[in-house]
């Protein structure tokens, strides 16, 4: 399994993109940085997109991705919780017609083949076994465990805050890609809005090891791209890795990983 981090931040600029992963060039997790990072050829190579929740930074590139597929008379599969489907439907079927309705056009064979996922019910996409697992966020959200034919497993949390004990019960990843928005200077706010800081991540990783008996390789994402904030977070995450004797990598745009 080859993993490419297309976006690793919570704000977008020339140098930063919204959290998005690309697996083996054909499967995307979230859609914050698909059309802004991929060529048309790479976009059309996608077989499916899995969306964690309906916050705009995680769905925003779906519309322009739809345009690429629509204009090439192709179809793309979208898998997501019901709240995401409702948000995308509202966006595309808004009475003012903001853009083409890829859920309904072309008639009879729409550009978006949308499947509503059911948490904790495994399903197959291409050669991957997928499990959507609820996570703790300010809106209904799931993370995705993706297992390949060699049995290698990735779990991507999407946006989440503390309180993942139940989630950990259902997964056994080799690689955990987990959000870490803030430094511990903002730990109180992070807890309130259900995001992570290194201190909150520490609690969740201790819980993971207690429940599962090990710690997987860890990569962080969804970083707030403020210079001082990023340096504080880097120092705190490096300290956390030492304290837990864990492998923690701070994710960035263009990072490539392999399982």
C-alpha positions, 0 to 999 in steps of 0.5 A: 500500500502506497500512501501519498499525503496530498494535504496536511493542514486545516487552512489552504494557501499556496503552500498548505492544503486541506487534509487528504490522503491518496492510496495507490493512486486510486483511492482518496480519503477526504477531498480537500486537496484533490483537484489542487494537487493532482493532474487531470490524468491522476484525477481520472485514475481515481476509482473512489473517494471516502469522505469522513464528514461534511465540513467544507474543508473535507468535501470542497474539491468534490465539485471540481473533481466532478467537473473533471469526470463529467467532462470526460464522460466518466463516473466516480464512486463516493462513499460517505456518511448520510450527513455528507450525502445531504450536504453534497446534495444541498450544494449541488441541488441548491435552488440557485444552481451553483453548479452542475448536479453531478448526483443527477447528471448525466441522467441515468448514469450520474457522474457521482455514484454515491454510497452511504456508508454504515458505521462498523459494517465492512465493505469492499472498494476495489481490492480494499476492505473498508471499515468506517468507525465513528470518531469524536467530532463536532459533527457526525464523523467517521474514520476509515480503516483500509486493509489491502490484499496483503493484510496491511491496514491504515486507519485515518481518523479525519477530524477528531477530538479525544474520546476514542476508546470505543473506536480503538476497539474496532481497529488494528492498524499498522499505520495511524494517521490522526489529526493534531490541529493545535499545540498544547497552548490551545489544549482547552480550546481543542478539547472543547471543539473536538480536535487534538493537541499533543497532550490530548493525543497522548491520552488517546495513544495511552488508551490505544496501547492499553486496549490493543497491546501495541502502538502503530506507526503514527502520522499527524495531519490537519495542522494549523499552519501558523509558524509559531504554532507549528514549532510548538507542536513539533517540539511537543510531538517529539517529546511525546514520541520519546515519552511513549517510545512511539514512532510519530511523524509530523505529516506534510504535503507530499509525504509518501509512505508505504505499508 
